[in-house]
Amino acid sequence: MIQISGLSHRYGATPILSDLSLTLPRGGVTALVGANGAGKSTLLSLIARLMPIQSGRIEVDGMEVGKTPTRDLARKLAILPQAAEVAPRLTVRELVGFGRYPHHRGRATAEDHQKVEEALVAFDLQDLADRPLEALSGGQRQRAHVAMTFAQDTDYVLLDEPLNNLDIAASRSLMKRLRALAHDHGRTVVTVLHDINYACAYADHMVTLTGGQLGPMGPPAEIVSKALLSQVFGTDAEVVKTDAGVLVQV
């Protein structure tokens, strides 16, 4: 599990996160949701050590993020930030292969190649494996980037708004694959999602943030309500509850 204690962060004099303490469960899909500027991406970046921790403590399965050697941490968690830019002439297989670098450090073994092939299969990229990234659609490129994190073979996969710029078909396909990644392969997926309905449909656990502070947390079907939407998003949208879960009317 990911244990966060007394976490605060500022940009200059502006507070972004204020004394957060929470536990992100091991296994399944956890969605971080909230309005723009709520601190979701900052929290994910701090967990991934993409920026230094200013105040507080984060532990991943007992490993303190601020003190664990980078190579050891890279074997425990993989991160896909919003702006994941790579050379467009790379092939899909080459990109996915980068996920193995924390393990082989430039000397790939047969096991590393096998993990790459498994990732290509898991994200239905076999037929695109030798195609350059510049020849792919946006949804295909995003699948390739997520496959790279899968190939890293970590217990935790952190994704910052992976549905950005994807149409509904590509978004649904990717979320289904992420859920399978968590449930069928025993991974823990923590993802920032902009659309609360995707969180309601695919997440096992939801953490809400508002103004850098924690809001309600728990299974979406249990916590998503009209009151939550007002508190977290400042909207009066209606919530429809069904046997399949909850849906926010837009």
C-alpha positions, -999 to 999 in steps of 0.1 A, spaced: 0 0 0 10 36 -3 10 55 30 10 93 29 14 112 62 13 150 67 20 158 31 21 195 22 34 212 -9 37 248 -21 46 265 -54 63 297 -41 38 311 -16 9 293 -30 -2 261 -11 -11 232 -34 -15 204 -9 -22 209 28 -13 183 54 -27 152 36 -27 119 54 -42 89 36 -36 53 25 -40 42 -11 -49 5 -10 -29 -22 -27 -45 -38 -57 -72 -26 -80 -77 8 -96 -76 40 -74 -88 72 -91 -77 106 -80 -105 131 -89 -112 167 -83 -116 201 -100 -88 217 -120 -61 228 -96 -72 206 -68 -37 191 -65 -42 157 -81 -12 157 -104 10 172 -77 1 143 -54 8 117 -81 42 134 -89 52 134 -53 44 97 -49 65 91 -80 93 114 -68 91 135 -99 95 164 -75 110 166 -40 89 162 -9 88 195 9 69 184 40 55 150 51 63 114 43 53 89 16 60 52 18 54 25 -8 52 -9 8 74 4 36 99 21 12 103 58 20 100 76 -13 123 104 -4 152 81 7 149 50 -14 175 46 -42 161 55 -76 168 21 -91 150 3 -63 120 27 -65 118 22 -103 114 -15 -96 85 -9 -73 65 18 -92 62 31 -128 49 65 -137 34 79 -169 32 117 -167 9 138 -188 36 150 -211 54 118 -220 74 129 -250 97 106 -270 113 105 -304 85 100 -329 106 77 -351 109 51 -323 89 19 -330 63 7 -306 85 -22 -295 114 1 -289 93 24 -267 78 -5 -247 114 -18 -243 123 14 -224 102 0 -195 128 -27 -189 157 -3 -184 155 -2 -146 160 -39 -147 187 -44 -173 205 -10 -173 212 -13 -210 220 -50 -212 187 -67 -221 182 -104 -214 159 -129 -228 136 -123 -198 135 -86 -207 125 -93 -243 98 -117 -230 84 -90 -208 82 -66 -238 64 -92 -258 39 -98 -229 32 -61 -227 26 -59 -265 1 -87 -262 -16 -73 -231 -23 -40 -249 -31 -55 -283 -1 -40 -300 15 -70 -317 5 -59 -352 18 -23 -345 51 -34 -328 74 -24 -357 55 8 -366 69 42 -357 50 62 -331 45 90 -356 24 66 -377 -1 58 -349 -33 74 -338 -35 92 -305 -52 62 -288 -26 38 -302 3 60 -290 -13 62 -255 -17 24 -254 20 21 -263 30 44 -235 9 25 -209 24 -8 -223 58 6 -215 48 11 -179 34 -24 -179 67 -38 -192 85 -22 -163 68 -50 -142 62 -30 -111 36 -35 -84 24 0 -88 15 19 -120 9 57 -117 -9 74 -146 -15 112 -149 -47 118 -169 -41 89 -194 -74 97 -212 -64 132 -223 -71 138 -260 -87 103 -264 -121 98 -279 -148 77 -262 -139 45 -279 -102 48 -271 -109 59 -235 -132 30 -228 -107 6 -243 -78 19 -223 -97 19 -190 -108 -17 -196 -72 -27 -201 -61 -8 -170 -87 -26 -150 -75 -59 -164 -39 -49 -156 -49 -45 -120 -73 -74 -116 -57 -100 -138 -21 -92 -133 -21 -82 -96 -10 -47 -102 -21 -15 -83 -31 13 -107 -33 48 -93 -46 73 -119 -56 109 -121 -89 111 -140 -106 143 -153 -140 126 -160 -157 114 -129 -179 90 -148 -148 70 -159 -138 68 -123 -173 56 -114 -172 30 -141 -137 16 -137 -122 25 -103 -124 3 -73 -114 32 -50 -118 69 -53 -99 97 -36 -113 132 -40 -93 164 -36 -106 200 -33 -84 230 -28 -54 208 -19 -73 190 9 -89 156 11 -126 151 4 -145 118 6 -127 86 -2 -140 50 -8 -157 29 -35 -174 52 -61 -208 37 -56 -206 45 -19 -193 80 -19 -205 97 -52 -236 118 -45 -250 152 -53 -235 165 -21 -200 153 -31 -203 169 -65 -212 202 -49 -184 199 -23 -156 188 -47 -166 202 -81 -190 231 -72 -217 218 -94 -254 208 -89 -253 179 -113 -276 150 -106 -264 114 -97 -282 84 -109 -277 51 -89 -282 18 -106 -274 -18 -99 -243 -13 -120 -230 16 -100 -234 54 -102 -236 79 -131 -232 116 -130 -256 134 -154 -240 160 -175 
